Amino acid sequence: MQSINEWRPRLLMTSVVIMMITLSSFLTSCDSENQSIGPSGVEADRPVERFEFESGEQLEQLINRLNYTPETWQAGIREVPRLYITNIPKRWRDKTSKELDVVTKKRVFFRLLGPLILHANELIEADRQQLESIIETLRKGKTLNPPEQTFLRETAVAYKVAEGAGDVDLTDRELQDELIRRVDTLPPSLVLAQTAEESGWGTSRFAVEGNALFGMWTWGEEGITPQQQRSEHGNHKIASYETPLQSVIAYMLNLNTHRSYETLRARRAELRRAGTKVAGWELAKTLTKYSERGQEYVDSLHALMKTNMLKQTDDAYLGDGPTILLIPVGDGT
């Protein structure tokens, strides 16, 4: 896989979609059970629980208690609990994934990655709604207040529509339209298929060592050096993340900003204008530039979606229950 020009999201006080969630903020912002995480954490004003687990059996008990089971899914229930795993444990690669049958292994993987994807989309959608409101205000000839101006400028920079905040012309309709195309969600079926493909169901070296679920490239000092680094691509590394959620957010921002994925963004906007559901199957057709494999890569994503019936995940949504941080502990974490 070759994801091009990975962009490391930075903290913007007014743009939660690109907030970098660190493990320290997960834990230090939540000193006791049922305490809400503050501005630096996952979700403000939502009860938080920490669930430490040493085995798959403990995790399965929690999942069953939350009624997050194959039976409820098959019954058509698409509500997903807010389970956010804070690290890909080493034992998943070295032991657990090898002991499970294929069906169970895939189910565990999808059930743990699904909430992260839905939450990342939730953050994007919140920014999109705020962006649409601001643009509507502008197009009615009204003046933006300072926080709205700041939000629009910083979002334009974060989504690479402008080089710097001072370069943003708030009245530029082309800039506004481009932001609406970029600040948008991605179908869970597509994201799940790609993370399974890119991370080897969470067992790749990059997933275990750096929570890197999509093999995003970086040319900075930080990152994981590939064992077989190809000279024609320079001294690149695989970007690492403190949490899997960071990896999901960075991947979504990459698809929403890089020139190689303009076709995806254009197709998504076209579907929205037509009032048609934005489905992962359709957007996957545009990703021939995501990998050197080209159309073969797209075919592989479609096969994953079909075999694992991922189309249904595009209707999934997060429930209103508490945030539960899943914290692997013990040997092999």
SVG drawing of the C-alpha trace seen along z (x, -y; Angstrom):
<svg xmlns="http://www.w3.org/2000/svg" viewBox="-34 -42 52 64">
<polyline fill="none" stroke="black" stroke-width="0.4" points="0.0,0.0 1.1,-3.5 -0.8,-6.3 0.7,-9.6 1.9,-12.5 0.4,-11.6 -0.6,-14.8 -0.3,-14.9 -3.4,-16.6 -2.7,-19.4 -4.7,-20.7 -7.2,-23.4 -9.2,-24.8 -12.2,-25.4 -12.0,-22.4 -12.6,-19.1 -12.4,-17.0 -8.6,-17.3 -8.0,-17.1 -5.2,-14.8 -6.3,-12.4 -3.4,-11.1 -3.4,-8.3 -2.3,-10.6 -5.4,-12.8 -7.6,-9.7 -6.3,-8.8 -5.5,-12.0 -8.7,-13.7 -10.7,-10.9 -9.6,-10.4 -12.7,-8.5 -15.4,-6.4 -18.3,-8.4 -16.3,-11.6 -16.6,-13.6 -13.5,-14.1 -12.6,-17.8 -11.7,-19.8 -8.5,-17.8 -10.2,-14.4 -12.5,-12.3 -15.9,-13.7 -16.8,-16.6 -20.0,-16.2 -20.2,-12.5 -19.7,-9.9 -16.5,-8.0 -15.6,-4.5 -12.2,-2.8 -12.2,1.0 -8.9,2.7 -8.7,6.2 -6.1,9.0 -8.0,11.5 -10.4,11.8 -12.8,13.5 -13.1,10.4 -13.6,8.2 -16.3,10.6 -18.1,10.4 -18.3,6.7 -19.4,6.8 -22.2,9.2 -23.3,7.1 -23.7,4.2 -25.7,6.3 -23.2,5.7 -23.5,9.2 -23.9,11.0 -27.5,11.8 -28.5,8.2 -26.7,7.2 -28.5,9.9 -31.8,8.7 -31.2,5.4 -30.0,3.4 -27.3,0.9 -26.6,-0.9 -23.0,-0.6 -21.6,-1.3 -18.9,-3.8 -16.1,-1.4 -12.7,-3.0 -9.7,-0.8 -6.6,-2.8 -3.9,-0.5 -3.5,2.5 -2.1,5.1 1.0,7.1 -0.7,10.3 -3.4,9.8 -0.8,10.4 1.3,13.0 -1.3,15.1 -5.0,14.2 -5.6,13.8 -3.9,17.1 -6.0,19.0 -9.4,17.7 -11.2,19.1 -11.4,16.8 -15.0,15.8 -14.4,14.8 -11.2,13.1 -12.9,10.9 -15.8,10.2 -13.6,9.0 -11.6,6.8 -14.7,5.1 -16.4,4.7 -13.4,2.9 -12.6,0.7 -16.2,-0.2 -16.8,-2.5 -13.6,-4.4 -14.7,-5.0 -18.1,-6.1 -16.7,-8.5 -14.2,-10.0 -17.2,-10.5 -19.2,-12.1 -16.4,-14.6 -16.3,-15.5 -20.1,-15.8 -20.1,-18.3 -17.5,-20.4 -19.4,-20.1 -22.6,-21.3 -20.9,-24.3 -19.2,-25.0 -22.5,-24.9 -24.1,-27.2 -21.2,-29.7 -21.4,-29.6 -25.1,-30.1 -24.6,-33.2 -22.1,-34.6 -24.3,-34.0 -27.1,-35.8 -24.8,-38.9 -24.4,-38.8 -21.1,-39.3 -19.4,-36.5 -18.5,-36.9 -14.8,-36.4 -15.1,-32.7 -16.8,-31.9 -14.1,-33.7 -11.4,-31.8 -13.2,-28.5 -13.5,-29.1 -9.9,-30.2 -8.4,-27.3 -10.6,-24.7 -9.4,-26.1 -5.8,-25.6 -6.4,-22.2 -8.1,-20.9 -5.4,-22.4 -7.6,-24.8 -5.4,-27.7 -1.7,-27.9 -2.2,-30.1 -5.1,-31.7 -4.1,-35.1 -4.6,-33.8 -8.3,-32.9 -10.8,-35.2 -14.0,-34.5 -16.2,-35.7 -14.6,-33.4 -17.3,-31.1 -14.9,-28.7 -13.1,-28.2 -16.4,-27.7 -17.6,-25.1 -14.2,-23.3 -14.4,-23.1 -17.9,-21.6 -16.5,-18.9 -13.6,-18.1 -15.2,-18.4 -17.3,-15.3 -17.7,-11.8 -16.6,-8.5 -18.7,-5.3 -17.8,-2.8 -17.8,0.1 -15.0,-1.6 -12.9,-2.4 -13.3,1.1 -12.3,2.7 -9.3,0.6 -8.1,1.0 -8.5,4.8 -6.5,4.8 -3.8,2.4 -3.2,3.8 -3.7,7.5 -6.6,7.5 -4.6,5.5 -1.7,8.0 0.8,6.0 4.1,4.8 3.0,1.2 -0.4,1.8 1.2,3.4 4.2,1.1 2.5,-2.2 -1.3,-1.7 -0.9,-2.4 -4.0,-0.9 -3.6,-2.3 0.2,-2.3 0.3,-6.1 3.6,-7.4 5.7,-10.1 9.1,-11.6 9.6,-13.2 11.8,-11.9 9.0,-10.1 7.6,-6.9 8.5,-3.3 11.1,-2.4 10.0,0.4 12.2,3.5 12.5,3.4 12.6,-0.3 12.7,-1.1 15.2,-3.7 13.0,-5.1 10.6,-6.4 13.2,-8.2 13.7,-7.8 10.1,-7.3 8.6,-5.8 5.2,-4.6 3.6,-7.2 2.9,-5.9 0.1,-7.0 -0.4,-6.9 -3.9,-5.6 -5.8,-3.8 -8.3,-6.7 -5.5,-9.0 -4.7,-6.7 -8.4,-6.7 -8.6,-10.5 -5.3,-10.9 -6.5,-8.5 -9.8,-10.3 -8.1,-13.7 -5.8,-12.2 -8.7,-11.1 -10.4,-14.4 -7.4,-16.6 -4.9,-14.9 -5.0,-15.6 -4.9,-11.8 -8.4,-11.5 -10.1,-14.4 -12.2,-11.8 -13.5,-10.3 -14.5,-13.7 -16.1,-14.7 -18.1,-11.4 -19.2,-11.8 -20.4,-15.4 -22.2,-14.2 -24.1,-11.5 -25.0,-14.0 -26.4,-16.4 -28.5,-13.6 -29.8,-12.7 -28.3,-9.3 -26.7,-7.3 -23.0,-7.7 -22.0,-4.0 -18.5,-2.5 -18.9,-0.3 -19.3,-3.3 -16.5,-5.3 -14.1,-2.4 -14.2,-2.5 -12.3,-5.8 -9.3,-4.6 -7.2,-3.3 -4.4,-5.7 -4.4,-4.5 -2.1,-1.6 0.3,-0.6 -2.1,2.3 -4.6,-0.1 -7.8,1.6 -6.7,4.9 -6.7,3.0 -10.3,1.8 -11.3,5.3 -9.8,6.5 -11.8,3.9 -15.0,4.9 -14.2,8.6 -13.8,7.7 -17.0,5.7 -18.9,8.5 -17.5,11.4 -17.9,9.7 -21.3,8.1 -19.9,4.7 -22.5,2.8 -24.7,3.0 -22.2,1.0 -23.0,-2.2 -26.2,-2.3 -24.5,-2.0 -24.5,-4.7 -23.1,-5.3 -25.5,-5.0 -26.0,-7.5 -24.3,-5.5 -21.0,-6.4 -17.6,-6.4 -15.8,-3.2 -12.0,-3.3 -10.7,0.3 -7.3,0.5 -5.2,3.6 -3.1,4.6 -0.9,7.5 1.8,9.3 2.1,8.5 0.3,5.1"/>
</svg>
